[in-house]
Amino acid sequence: MPDMGFRDRAKHRGLILGFVGDALMGYVLYDVPRSNLIKLVHVCVNEQSRGSGLAREMVETAIRLHPRRSLITASCRTDYGVDGFWRSLGMHVASERAGRALNGSILMNWVKRINIEGGLDLLESAALLSNLPLAVLDTNIIGDLFMPLDVRRDHREETSELQADWLQPLVTFAVSGEVDNEISQNKDQAARRHVREASQHITRLSTLRPGDRSLEEALIRATDPQLISRDTSLRSDVLHVVDAIHAGADFFVTNDTNVILASQDWNLSEHEIRVVRPHQLIAALSPESYVTDFQSSLINDGDLEWQSVEDIEKELEPAFRVYDVETRPSVFFQRLRELLAKRKTVTVRKLLDGQGSLWALAAWELDGTTMRLPMIRTTRGERGSTVAFQLLRYIRRVAWEHGATSVEVTDRAISPTLNAALTADRFNGAIPRAATLGPATATAEELMLTSAAATASAERAFWPLVVRNAGMATYVIPIQPRWATNLLGLNDGLISLRRRGLGLTRELVYFSGSRTVPQDLPARILWYATSDDATHRTIQRIVARSLLVDSIRLPAEDALARFGKIGVLRRSEILAAADKAGKVNVIRFEDTELLDRTVSRHDEVFKRYVKGNLQSMRQVDPQMFDEVIALQPNGRRIE
């Protein structure tokens, strides 16, 4: 710079000299071009005095000489290698431009708000003086939100929910200036500029650095040294958190696992700030009305109950991770966080028994007339295979009651057990696995069904479809109330003793003393709950329907050996049901549905088809089934 430049700035109090003893060891040259700005032109220190704090003291002197200025700036080439100095002053990169050097240098424009005790600028005042909660975003969150889409970001899906329209009126977002410094370290110039420009609307917080670093130092001291040695970037992460605390923020939002771990030792409750992931912020800010209206009802079993999943629960991973697809626990947890972040539209539930054991995990969302399942899992082993089919039937029911016409399984990890259940429930083999619902009823002629097997297959594939005029063989089977309760899930308001898991089994058996052995299979069953002298209970109504798939007469001991585990009768009762030759009728049935509108023995439809006392299984005209179905409510419960 020509000597005139120094003389002119000295004349206008724009030159500060730095001495160590009597030796001149540095200087700061600056301009004051506008009423609110200090523009640093040169900051120079002799090599012998670098690191002594001389440069910082000269810059702070310039700030003290201009108490009405609110911003200090500096432009510096990145190849000078002094970015750390500007950061030590609490400055951050606001923009960049090409330098004049022949090697294509980049000129970074550093800024910092100063003299903040005199008041904040309008943008920061609007953010900090609002009555809304203040959430400060980490750099990884900014990257998820604004990095070009062709750049892979593992947490992008979860983080993107922070941009949901419904959330914006509920929170104020801001960032520390350290975000800009970390953006500037990206070697991809196009991506760096894209992110900086796309995020300019987010308020940048003022900082107390370098004047007050006490809180920063306290947090570092409280951090596990081994954690810092593994992740040295934690020292930089602390700067973001400290700026958030000084701004009075309610939340610091990050996807950095190490920051979350370190924060557990920071005693942040005294500062009234929480370190959270995006899905946790969304949960904390969600109005009660945004919680889905899908009810947490029982899944056809008195011992199983749905409970809401609000946050990551570590015990879910070993129970429900599909190991060959989700190769690490973090993959499972990330997917779960993505779903929890969609709190307004996605329901996440776990299925527990009375002892707290996990049976299933499911997430579903209604998209127009399609119910989607981005996660559906069953626990491993016998419980998993027991619950899988009925879980799908439950989801179908929820979908139908909410006006959906199809169900899609979009889960990226489908276990073999669940895959078998999807196939059994007639979901298609494409990706995503899908099933069409209904209509509620249709005739065999309309569906061009010409056999009982085709009718049974159609009703499975298009549940809750019931085919009328199918001409399928139909049987009315009397069953005592206690067995109707246990076997069919009948709950007459008095007792519900159903054995755990039994109602989740697709195929069940009933042992009967009847000599009738149906030949035309599959067939319809109408279950008639009778009276029970032992308990003095009288129902005498048709209460449920099933699909009869097989009926064989066997010696009672053989029947016990082959089917005893999936029935409800005790050994003594099965033996008592045997005829004089010691044989019982084993009735195998599937897809049981309780009737919404039961049919009394005094109703005309009953008396028309069943004459006299009904004491054992009896074949009736298939028209009886059609008339019973015609009495059922045909509409959806929720529109």
C-alpha positions as CSV (number, residue, x, y, z in Angstrom):
1,M,0.0,0.0,0.0
2,P,1.3,3.5,-0.8
3,D,2.5,5.6,2.1
4,M,-0.4,8.0,1.4
5,G,-2.8,5.2,2.4
6,F,-1.2,5.0,5.8
7,R,-1.0,8.8,6.3
8,D,-4.7,9.3,5.3
9,R,-5.9,6.7,7.7
10,A,-3.7,7.9,10.5
11,K,-5.2,11.4,9.9
12,H,-8.8,9.9,10.3
13,R,-7.9,7.7,13.3
14,G,-7.8,4.6,11.2
15,L,-4.3,3.4,12.2
16,I,-3.5,1.6,15.4
17,L,0.1,0.7,16.3
18,G,1.0,-2.2,18.5
19,F,4.1,-2.2,20.8
20,V,5.8,-4.8,22.9
21,G,7.9,-2.8,25.3
22,D,9.4,0.0,23.2
23,A,9.4,-2.1,20.0
24,L,6.8,-1.6,17.3
25,M,5.6,-5.2,16.6
26,G,2.4,-4.7,14.6
27,Y,-0.4,-2.4,13.3
28,V,-4.1,-2.4,12.3
29,L,-5.3,-0.3,9.4
30,Y,-9.0,0.2,9.0
31,D,-11.8,2.3,7.5
32,V,-15.0,3.6,8.9
33,P,-17.0,4.0,5.6
34,R,-20.5,4.0,7.1
35,S,-22.0,4.9,10.4
36,N,-22.4,1.2,11.5
37,L,-19.2,-0.3,10.1
38,I,-15.5,-0.9,10.9
39,K,-13.7,-2.3,7.9
40,L,-10.3,-3.9,8.6
41,V,-7.8,-3.3,5.8
42,H,-4.5,-4.6,7.3
43,V,-3.9,-6.6,10.5
44,C,-0.1,-7.2,10.7
45,V,2.1,-8.6,13.5
46,N,5.8,-9.3,13.5
47,E,6.5,-13.1,13.5
48,Q,8.1,-12.8,16.9
49,S,4.9,-11.6,18.5
50,R,2.4,-13.8,16.8
51,G,0.3,-15.7,19.3
52,S,0.9,-13.1,22.0
53,G,-2.6,-11.6,21.7
54,L,-1.3,-8.4,20.2
55,A,-3.5,-8.6,17.1
56,R,-6.6,-9.2,19.1
57,E,-5.9,-6.3,21.4
58,M,-5.4,-3.9,18.5
59,V,-8.7,-5.0,16.9
60,E,-10.5,-4.6,20.2
61,T,-9.0,-1.2,20.6
62,A,-10.5,-0.2,17.2
63,I,-13.9,-1.4,18.4
64,R,-13.6,0.5,21.7
65,L,-12.7,3.7,19.7
66,H,-16.0,3.4,17.8
67,P,-18.7,2.5,20.3
68,R,-21.5,3.4,17.9
69,R,-20.4,0.9,15.2
70,S,-22.3,-2.4,15.1
71,L,-20.4,-4.4,12.5
72,I,-16.7,-5.2,11.9
73,T,-15.6,-6.8,8.6
74,A,-12.4,-8.1,7.0
75,S,-11.7,-9.6,3.6
76,C,-8.9,-12.1,3.4
77,R,-7.6,-14.7,0.9
78,T,-8.0,-18.3,2.0
79,D,-4.5,-19.2,0.9
80,Y,-3.0,-16.9,3.5
81,G,-3.8,-19.7,6.0
82,V,-5.1,-17.3,8.8
83,D,-8.7,-18.3,8.9
84,G,-8.2,-19.5,12.5
85,F,-7.3,-16.0,13.5
86,W,-10.5,-14.5,12.2
87,R,-12.5,-17.2,13.9
88,S,-10.6,-16.6,17.2
89,L,-12.0,-13.0,17.0
90,G,-15.5,-14.4,16.9
91,M,-15.9,-13.5,13.2
92,H,-17.7,-15.6,10.6
93,V,-17.7,-15.9,6.8
94,A,-20.6,-14.0,5.3
95,S,-19.7,-14.3,1.6
96,E,-16.9,-15.0,-0.8
97,R,-15.6,-13.8,-4.1
98,A,-12.8,-14.5,-6.5
99,G,-9.5,-12.9,-5.5
100,R,-7.1,-11.0,-7.8
101,A,-4.2,-13.5,-7.5
102,L,-3.2,-15.3,-10.7
103,N,-3.6,-18.7,-9.0
104,G,-7.3,-18.2,-8.7
105,S,-7.5,-17.3,-5.0
106,I,-10.7,-17.1,-3.0
107,L,-11.4,-14.0,-0.9
108,M,-13.5,-14.6,2.2
109,N,-15.5,-11.8,3.7
110,W,-15.5,-12.1,7.5
111,V,-18.0,-10.3,9.7
112,K,-18.9,-9.9,13.4
113,R,-21.6,-7.9,15.2
114,I,-20.0,-5.6,17.8
115,N,-21.1,-3.4,20.7
116,I,-24.1,-5.6,21.1
117,E,-24.8,-4.1,24.5
118,G,-26.1,-1.1,22.6
119,G,-28.8,-3.2,21.0
120,L,-29.1,-5.9,18.3
121,D,-29.8,-5.4,14.6
122,L,-33.4,-5.7,13.4
123,L,-33.1,-9.4,12.2
124,E,-31.5,-10.7,15.4
125,S,-34.0,-8.6,17.5
126,A,-36.9,-10.2,15.7
127,A,-35.5,-13.7,16.3
128,L,-34.5,-13.2,20.0
129,L,-37.4,-11.0,21.2
130,S,-40.1,-13.2,19.7
131,N,-42.3,-15.2,22.0
132,L,-41.7,-18.3,20.0
133,P,-39.2,-21.0,21.0
134,L,-35.7,-20.4,19.6
135,A,-34.0,-23.4,17.9
136,V,-30.4,-23.0,16.9
137,L,-29.3,-25.3,14.0
138,D,-26.0,-27.1,13.8
139,T,-24.0,-27.1,10.6
140,N,-25.0,-30.7,9.8
141,I,-28.6,-29.6,9.9
142,I,-27.9,-26.7,7.5
143,G,-26.2,-29.2,5.2
144,D,-29.2,-31.5,5.2
145,L,-31.5,-28.7,4.4
146,F,-29.6,-26.8,1.8
147,M,-26.9,-29.0,0.3
148,P,-27.6,-29.8,-3.4
149,L,-29.8,-32.9,-3.8
150,D,-27.1,-34.8,-5.7
151,V,-24.9,-34.8,-2.6
152,R,-25.7,-37.8,-0.3
153,R,-26.8,-36.8,3.2
154,D,-27.8,-39.7,5.5
155,H,-30.1,-37.6,7.7
156,R,-31.7,-35.5,5.0
157,E,-35.1,-37.1,5.1
158,E,-35.5,-36.6,8.9
159,T,-34.1,-33.1,8.8
160,S,-36.3,-32.0,5.9
161,E,-39.3,-32.2,8.2
162,L,-38.0,-29.0,9.9
163,Q,-39.2,-27.2,6.7
164,A,-42.8,-28.4,7.1
165,D,-45.3,-25.5,6.6
166,W,-47.1,-26.3,9.8
167,L,-44.0,-26.0,11.9
168,Q,-42.8,-22.6,10.8
169,P,-45.3,-20.5,12.9
170,L,-44.3,-22.5,16.0
171,V,-40.5,-21.8,16.2
172,T,-37.8,-19.3,15.3
173,F,-34.7,-20.8,13.7
174,A,-31.2,-19.3,13.9
175,V,-27.6,-20.4,13.6
176,S,-24.2,-19.4,15.1
177,G,-21.8,-17.6,12.8
178,E,-19.7,-20.7,13.2
179,V,-22.0,-22.4,10.7
180,D,-20.7,-20.0,8.0
181,N,-17.1,-20.8,9.0
182,E,-17.7,-24.5,8.6
183,I,-19.5,-24.1,5.3
184,S,-16.4,-22.2,4.1
185,Q,-14.3,-25.3,4.7
186,N,-16.1,-27.3,2.0
187,K,-13.7,-27.8,-0.8
188,D,-16.5,-27.9,-3.4
189,Q,-16.9,-24.2,-4.3
190,A,-20.3,-24.6,-6.1
191,A,-21.8,-26.5,-3.1
192,R,-20.3,-24.0,-0.7
193,R,-21.8,-21.1,-2.4
194,H,-25.1,-22.8,-2.9
195,V,-25.5,-23.6,0.8
196,R,-24.4,-20.2,1.9
197,E,-26.9,-18.4,-0.4
198,A,-29.7,-20.8,0.3
199,S,-29.4,-20.3,4.1
200,Q,-29.0,-16.5,4.2
201,H,-32.6,-16.0,5.4
202,I,-31.7,-17.7,8.7
203,T,-30.7,-15.3,11.5
204,R,-27.0,-15.3,12.5
205,L,-26.5,-15.0,16.2
206,S,-24.0,-12.5,17.8
207,T,-21.2,-14.0,19.8
208,L,-19.3,-13.0,23.0
209,R,-16.0,-14.4,21.7
210,P,-13.3,-13.5,22.2
211,G,-14.2,-11.3,25.2
212,D,-15.9,-14.0,27.2
213,R,-14.9,-17.7,26.7
214,S,-15.7,-18.9,30.2
215,L,-18.7,-21.0,29.3
216,E,-16.9,-22.5,26.3
217,E,-14.0,-23.5,28.6
218,A,-16.4,-24.9,31.2
219,L,-18.2,-27.1,28.6
220,I,-14.8,-28.4,27.3
221,R,-13.7,-29.3,30.9
222,A,-17.0,-31.2,31.4
223,T,-16.5,-33.2,28.3
224,D,-15.1,-36.8,28.4
225,P,-11.5,-36.4,27.3
226,Q,-11.7,-39.7,25.5
227,L,-14.6,-38.4,23.4
228,I,-12.6,-35.3,22.5
229,S,-9.6,-37.4,21.5
230,R,-11.8,-39.4,19.2
231,D,-13.5,-36.3,17.8
232,T,-11.5,-33.2,17.9
233,S,-14.3,-31.3,16.1
234,L,-16.2,-31.2,19.4
235,R,-14.2,-28.2,20.4
236,S,-15.7,-26.4,17.4
237,D,-19.1,-27.8,18.1
238,V,-19.0,-26.3,21.6
239,L,-18.8,-22.8,20.0
240,H,-22.2,-23.3,18.4
241,V,-23.8,-24.4,21.7
242,V,-22.3,-21.5,23.6
243,D,-23.6,-19.0,21.1
244,A,-27.0,-20.6,21.4
245,I,-26.9,-20.4,25.2
246,H,-25.9,-16.7,25.2
247,A,-28.8,-16.0,22.8
248,G,-31.2,-17.7,25.2
249,A,-32.1,-20.5,22.8
250,D,-34.5,-23.2,23.9
251,F,-33.1,-25.9,21.6
252,F,-29.8,-26.8,19.9
253,V,-30.7,-29.1,16.9
254,T,-28.0,-31.5,15.6
255,N,-27.5,-34.9,14.1
256,D,-24.0,-35.2,15.5
257,T,-24.1,-38.2,17.8
258,N,-20.9,-37.1,19.6
259,V,-22.4,-33.7,20.4
260,I,-25.4,-35.5,21.9
261,L,-23.3,-37.8,23.9
262,A,-21.1,-34.9,25.2
263,S,-24.1,-32.8,26.1
264,Q,-25.2,-35.4,28.7
265,D,-22.3,-34.1,30.8
266,W,-22.9,-30.4,30.2
267,N,-25.6,-29.8,32.8
268,L,-27.5,-27.7,30.2
269,S,-30.7,-27.6,32.3
270,E,-29.3,-24.7,34.2
271,H,-29.2,-22.8,30.9
272,E,-32.7,-24.0,30.0
273,I,-31.6,-25.4,26.6
274,R,-31.9,-28.9,25.2
275,V,-29.7,-30.6,22.6
276,V,-32.1,-32.5,20.4
277,R,-32.3,-34.3,17.0
278,P,-34.8,-32.9,14.5
279,H,-37.5,-35.5,15.3
280,Q,-37.3,-34.6,19.0
281,L,-37.7,-30.9,18.2
282,I,-40.8,-31.7,16.2
283,A,-42.2,-33.8,19.0
284,A,-41.6,-31.0,21.5
285,L,-43.3,-28.4,19.4
286,S,-46.2,-30.4,18.0
287,P,-49.6,-29.2,19.1
288,E,-51.7,-32.0,20.5
289,S,-54.1,-31.6,17.6
290,Y,-51.4,-32.7,15.2
291,V,-51.1,-36.2,16.8
292,T,-52.8,-38.6,14.4
293,D,-56.4,-39.7,15.1
294,F,-55.6,-43.4,14.5
295,Q,-56.6,-44.9,17.7
296,S,-54.4,-47.2,19.9
297,S,-57.0,-50.0,20.2
298,L,-56.5,-53.6,20.9
299,I,-55.4,-55.9,18.1
300,N,-58.2,-58.5,18.5
301,D,-56.6,-59.9,21.7
302,G,-57.4,-59.0,25.3
303,D,-53.7,-59.3,26.2
304,L,-52.1,-57.1,23.5
305,E,-52.2,-53.4,23.3
306,W,-50.7,-50.7,21.0
307,Q,-48.6,-47.9,22.6
308,S,-47.3,-44.8,21.0
309,V,-43.6,-44.5,20.2
310,E,-42.5,-40.9,20.8
311,D,-38.7,-41.2,20.7
312,I,-35.9,-43.6,20.1
313,E,-36.2,-46.6,22.4
314,K,-33.1,-48.8,22.5
315,E,-34.9,-52.0,23.1
316,L,-36.7,-51.7,19.8
317,E,-33.6,-52.3,17.7
318,P,-32.7,-55.9,18.8
319,A,-36.4,-56.9,18.6
320,F,-37.2,-55.4,15.2
321,R,-34.0,-54.8,13.2
322,V,-33.8,-56.9,10.0
323,Y,-30.1,-57.7,10.2
324,D,-29.4,-58.7,6.6
325,V,-30.8,-55.4,5.3
326,E,-30.1,-53.0,8.2
327,T,-26.5,-54.1,8.7
328,R,-25.9,-51.7,11.7
329,P,-28.1,-50.6,14.5
330,S,-27.6,-47.0,13.4
331,V,-29.4,-47.8,10.1
332,F,-32.5,-49.0,12.0
333,F,-32.4,-46.0,14.4
334,Q,-32.0,-43.5,11.5
335,R,-35.1,-44.9,9.7
336,L,-37.1,-44.7,13.0
337,R,-36.0,-41.1,13.5
338,E,-37.1,-40.2,10.0
339,L,-40.5,-41.5,10.7
340,L,-40.8,-39.9,14.1
341,A,-39.9,-36.6,12.5
342,K,-43.1,-36.9,10.4
343,R,-45.2,-36.6,13.5
344,K,-48.1,-34.8,11.8
345,T,-48.7,-37.5,9.2
346,V,-47.1,-40.7,10.4
347,T,-48.3,-42.9,13.3
348,V,-45.6,-45.0,15.0
349,R,-46.8,-47.7,17.5
350,K,-45.4,-50.7,19.3
351,L,-47.5,-53.7,20.3
352,L,-47.0,-55.1,23.8
353,D,-48.5,-57.8,25.9
354,G,-49.4,-57.6,29.5
355,Q,-45.9,-58.4,30.7
356,G,-44.4,-55.6,28.5
357,S,-42.9,-58.0,25.9
358,L,-42.7,-56.6,22.4
359,W,-44.7,-58.2,19.6
360,A,-44.7,-55.8,16.7
361,L,-43.7,-52.3,15.6
362,A,-45.6,-50.4,12.9
363,A,-45.7,-47.0,11.3
364,W,-48.5,-45.9,8.9
365,E,-49.6,-42.8,7.1
366,L,-52.7,-42.0,5.1
367,D,-52.0,-40.5,1.7
368,G,-55.3,-39.8,0.0
369,T,-56.9,-43.2,-0.4
370,T,-53.7,-45.1,0.2
371,M,-52.5,-46.3,3.6
372,R,-48.7,-46.6,3.5
373,L,-46.6,-48.7,5.9
374,P,-43.0,-47.2,5.9
375,M,-42.2,-49.6,8.7
376,I,-43.8,-52.9,9.7
377,R,-41.9,-55.3,11.9
378,T,-42.7,-58.4,14.0
379,T,-40.4,-59.8,16.7
380,R,-38.5,-63.0,15.9
381,G,-39.5,-66.5,16.6
382,E,-42.9,-68.0,17.3
383,R,-44.3,-64.7,18.5
384,G,-43.4,-63.1,15.2
385,S,-45.0,-65.7,13.0
386,T,-48.0,-65.7,15.3
387,V,-48.6,-61.9,15.0
388,A,-47.6,-61.2,11.4
389,F,-50.8,-62.1,9.6
390,Q,-53.2,-60.6,12.1
391,L,-51.0,-57.4,12.1
392,L,-51.7,-57.0,8.4
393,R,-55.4,-57.6,8.9
394,Y,-55.4,-55.0,11.7
395,I,-53.7,-52.5,9.4
396,R,-56.3,-53.2,6.7
397,R,-59.0,-52.6,9.1
398,V,-57.5,-49.2,10.2
399,A,-57.1,-48.3,6.5
400,W,-60.7,-49.2,5.7
401,E,-62.1,-47.3,8.6
402,H,-60.2,-44.2,7.5
403,G,-61.5,-44.3,3.9
404,A,-58.5,-45.9,2.2
405,T,-58.9,-48.2,-0.8
406,S,-55.4,-49.6,-0.8
407,V,-52.5,-50.5,1.5
408,E,-48.8,-50.3,0.5
409,V,-45.9,-51.7,2.4
410,T,-42.9,-49.3,1.7
411,D,-40.7,-50.7,4.4
412,R,-37.2,-51.1,3.0
413,A,-36.5,-54.1,5.3
414,I,-39.1,-56.9,5.2
415,S,-38.2,-60.0,7.2
416,P,-38.9,-63.5,5.8
417,T,-41.7,-64.0,8.4
418,L,-43.4,-60.8,7.3
419,N,-42.9,-61.6,3.7
420,A,-44.7,-64.9,4.2
421,A,-47.6,-63.2,5.9
422,L,-47.8,-60.6,3.0
423,T,-48.0,-63.5,0.6
424,A,-50.6,-65.3,2.6
425,D,-52.7,-62.1,2.8
426,R,-52.5,-61.8,-1.0
427,F,-50.4,-58.7,-1.2
428,N,-48.9,-58.5,-4.6
429,G,-45.3,-59.5,-5.3
430,A,-44.2,-56.1,-6.7
431,I,-42.3,-53.3,-4.8
432,P,-44.0,-51.8,-2.9
433,R,-46.1,-54.8,-1.8
434,A,-49.7,-53.6,-2.1
435,A,-53.2,-54.8,-1.5
436,T,-56.5,-53.4,-2.7
437,L,-59.4,-53.0,-0.2
438,G,-63.0,-53.8,-0.9
439,P,-65.6,-53.1,-2.0
440,A,-67.5,-54.2,1.1
441,T,-69.6,-56.6,-0.9
442,A,-70.0,-57.7,-4.5
443,T,-71.7,-60.6,-6.2
444,A,-69.8,-63.6,-7.6
445,E,-71.2,-62.7,-11.0
446,E,-69.8,-59.1,-10.8
447,L,-66.4,-60.5,-9.9
448,M,-66.6,-63.3,-12.4
449,L,-65.9,-65.9,-9.7
450,T,-66.8,-69.5,-10.6
451,S,-65.6,-71.6,-7.7
452,A,-65.5,-71.6,-3.9
453,A,-61.7,-71.5,-4.0
454,A,-61.7,-68.4,-6.2
455,T,-64.2,-66.8,-3.9
456,A,-62.1,-67.5,-0.8
457,S,-59.0,-66.1,-2.6
458,A,-60.8,-62.9,-3.6
459,E,-62.1,-62.3,-0.1
460,R,-58.5,-62.7,1.2
461,A,-57.0,-60.5,-1.4
462,F,-59.6,-57.7,-1.2
463,W,-60.6,-57.8,2.5
464,P,-63.1,-56.6,3.8
465,L,-64.8,-57.9,0.6
466,V,-67.6,-60.4,1.2
467,V,-68.8,-62.2,-2.0
468,R,-72.6,-62.6,-2.2
469,N,-74.4,-65.2,-4.3
470,A,-71.3,-67.4,-4.3
471,G,-73.2,-70.5,-3.6
472,M,-70.5,-71.8,-1.2
473,A,-71.6,-74.6,1.1
474,T,-72.6,-73.0,4.5
475,Y,-72.6,-74.6,8.0
476,V,-74.0,-73.3,11.2
477,I,-71.9,-74.6,14.1
478,P,-73.1,-74.2,17.7
479,I,-70.5,-73.3,20.3
480,Q,-70.8,-72.7,24.0
481,P,-70.2,-69.0,25.1
482,R,-67.0,-69.8,27.0
483,W,-65.5,-71.4,23.8
484,A,-66.8,-68.6,21.7
485,T,-65.0,-66.2,23.9
486,N,-61.8,-68.1,23.9
487,L,-61.8,-69.3,20.3
488,L,-63.5,-66.5,18.4
489,G,-62.6,-63.5,20.5
490,L,-66.3,-62.9,21.4
491,N,-66.6,-60.4,24.2
492,D,-70.1,-60.1,25.4
493,G,-69.2,-57.5,28.0
494,L,-68.8,-60.0,30.8
495,I,-65.5,-61.7,30.3
496,S,-62.7,-62.0,27.9
497,L,-60.5,-65.0,28.6
498,R,-58.9,-65.4,25.2
499,R,-55.5,-67.1,25.4
500,R,-52.6,-64.9,24.5
501,G,-51.7,-65.0,20.8
502,L,-54.6,-67.3,19.9
503,G,-56.5,-64.5,18.2
504,L,-53.4,-63.7,16.2
505,T,-53.3,-67.1,14.5
506,R,-54.8,-67.2,11.0
507,E,-55.7,-70.9,11.3
508,L,-57.6,-72.4,14.3
509,V,-59.3,-75.7,15.0
510,Y,-62.5,-76.6,16.9
511,F,-63.2,-80.1,18.1
512,S,-66.8,-81.3,17.7
513,G,-68.7,-84.4,18.3
514,S,-70.7,-83.9,15.1
515,R,-70.7,-86.7,12.6
516,T,-71.1,-84.3,9.8
517,V,-68.0,-84.1,7.6
518,P,-68.2,-81.4,5.0
519,Q,-67.0,-82.4,1.5
520,D,-67.4,-79.2,-0.5
521,L,-64.5,-77.1,0.7
522,P,-63.7,-74.3,1.3
523,A,-67.0,-73.5,2.9
524,R,-68.7,-70.9,5.1
525,I,-69.1,-71.1,8.8
526,L,-71.7,-69.2,10.8
527,W,-70.9,-69.5,14.5
528,Y,-73.9,-69.8,16.8
529,A,-73.1,-69.0,20.5
530,T,-75.5,-71.1,22.6
531,S,-76.1,-71.2,26.4
532,D,-73.8,-72.5,29.1
533,D,-75.4,-74.2,32.1
534,A,-72.1,-74.1,34.0
535,T,-71.9,-70.3,33.9
536,H,-75.6,-69.6,33.4
537,R,-74.9,-67.6,30.3
538,T,-77.3,-67.5,27.4
539,I,-76.4,-65.8,24.1
540,Q,-78.3,-67.8,21.4
541,R,-77.0,-65.7,18.5
542,I,-74.9,-66.0,15.4
543,V,-71.9,-64.0,16.5
544,A,-69.1,-64.6,13.9
545,R,-68.2,-66.1,10.5
546,S,-65.2,-68.0,9.3
547,L,-63.8,-69.9,6.3
548,L,-63.9,-73.6,6.8
549,V,-60.9,-75.2,5.1
550,D,-61.0,-78.8,6.3
551,S,-62.9,-81.2,8.5
552,I,-61.7,-84.7,9.4
553,R,-62.8,-87.4,11.9
554,L,-60.0,-88.8,13.9
555,P,-59.5,-90.8,17.1
556,A,-59.5,-88.3,19.9
557,E,-55.9,-89.2,20.9
558,D,-54.7,-88.6,17.4
559,A,-56.6,-85.3,17.2
560,L,-55.0,-84.2,20.5
561,A,-51.5,-85.0,19.2
562,R,-51.9,-83.2,15.9
563,F,-54.1,-80.2,16.8
564,G,-54.3,-79.8,20.5
565,K,-52.0,-76.8,20.6
566,I,-54.2,-74.7,18.3
567,G,-57.5,-75.4,19.9
568,V,-59.1,-74.2,23.1
569,L,-60.7,-77.4,24.6
570,R,-59.0,-79.2,27.3
571,R,-58.1,-82.9,27.0
572,S,-61.0,-84.1,29.1
573,E,-63.4,-82.0,27.0
574,I,-62.1,-83.3,23.7
575,L,-62.4,-86.9,24.9
576,A,-65.9,-86.1,26.1
577,A,-66.8,-84.9,22.6
578,A,-65.8,-88.2,21.0
579,D,-68.5,-90.6,19.8
580,K,-68.8,-94.2,20.9
581,A,-66.0,-95.2,18.6
582,G,-63.7,-92.6,20.3
583,K,-63.6,-90.2,17.3
584,V,-64.0,-86.4,17.1
585,N,-64.5,-84.1,14.2
586,V,-61.6,-81.6,13.8
587,I,-62.9,-78.5,12.1
588,R,-60.0,-76.3,10.7
589,F,-61.0,-72.7,9.9
590,E,-59.4,-69.4,9.0
591,D,-60.1,-65.6,8.7
592,T,-62.7,-65.3,11.5
593,E,-64.7,-62.0,11.6
594,L,-67.0,-61.1,14.5
595,L,-70.3,-59.8,13.2
596,D,-71.2,-56.2,13.9
597,R,-74.9,-57.1,13.9
598,T,-75.5,-60.5,15.5
599,V,-78.4,-62.7,14.5
600,S,-80.8,-64.0,17.3
601,R,-82.5,-67.4,17.0
602,H,-85.7,-65.4,17.1
603,D,-84.9,-63.3,14.0
604,E,-86.7,-64.2,10.9
605,V,-83.6,-65.0,8.9
606,F,-82.6,-67.6,11.5
607,K,-86.0,-69.2,11.8
608,R,-86.3,-69.4,8.0
609,Y,-83.2,-71.5,7.6
610,V,-82.7,-73.4,10.9
611,K,-85.6,-75.5,12.0
612,G,-85.9,-77.0,15.5
613,N,-83.1,-77.1,18.1
614,L,-79.5,-76.6,16.9
615,Q,-77.4,-79.0,18.9
616,S,-74.7,-79.9,16.4
617,M,-73.1,-78.7,13.1
618,R,-75.8,-78.3,10.4
619,Q,-75.5,-77.5,6.7
620,V,-77.9,-74.7,5.6
621,D,-78.8,-73.0,2.4
622,P,-76.0,-70.6,1.2
623,Q,-78.7,-67.9,1.0
624,M,-78.7,-67.7,4.7
625,F,-75.1,-66.5,4.7
626,D,-76.0,-63.8,2.1
627,E,-78.9,-62.6,4.2
628,V,-76.8,-62.4,7.4
629,I,-74.2,-60.3,5.6
630,A,-77.0,-58.1,4.2
631,L,-77.8,-57.2,7.8
632,Q,-74.3,-55.9,8.5
633,P,-73.4,-52.2,8.4
634,N,-71.9,-51.6,5.0
635,G,-70.1,-48.3,5.4
636,R,-66.8,-47.2,6.9
637,R,-66.7,-46.1,10.5
638,I,-64.5,-43.0,9.8
639,E,-64.7,-40.9,6.7
